[in-house]
Amino acid sequence: SESARYQMGLCLEALDRSSEALQVYETLVSEVPEGRWALDAQLRRGYCLERLGRSDEAAQLYEGLHGRLRAADLEVGLTLRQGIALYQGQRFGRAAMLIGTGLAALKTLEPSLKPELAPTAAEAAYTLGEVARRDVNALQLGLDDLENLFAQKSERIRKARKFYVDAVAYKDAEWAARRAQEWGAQLSF
């Protein structure tokens, strides 16, 4: 029966056999696409895809499920899962946006619905922190690059100033021409 197959998929997931569970859910969805457990099986397929490292497929599947779930808490959970999957697929900006949206929507849910979403919300909050950490690290790398570039430009300016002072001090056109050739490439910006 449909229910037994869905339960079998859950058991396979619990045994950390995500690949087999995925096959069970895919069979269930293809045989009974409008059945009682079809949407739940679709959602579980996304979880299995995430565990198998196929996060882009999971994110796509989650996106296709929006608006089809029966309850607000499932929609919020779906938004959070999609954000997590996008993060795993290294699409950080969209992941942060979806997780932020999901966490904000979680606050508006009826309190009795929140405990079920707690593990997903915790994972999403951690993921959002990881996105922020990556952004800070990228910003720091950008600042380091700017600092290095500034140091290089400063050194070139110092050399150009020294060349100018030397040229003025010697007032020797031939010497200045020779020095200009020597320093020419180094003085370019």
Secondary structure as UniProt FT lines:
FT   HELIX           2..14
FT   TURN            15..16
FT   HELIX           18..31
FT   TURN            33..34
FT   TURN            36..37
FT   HELIX           38..51
FT   TURN            52..53
FT   HELIX           55..65
FT   TURN            66..68
FT   HELIX           72..88
FT   TURN            89..90
FT   HELIX           92..108
FT   HELIX           111..113
FT   HELIX           114..170
FT   HELIX           173..183
FT   HELIX           185..187
//
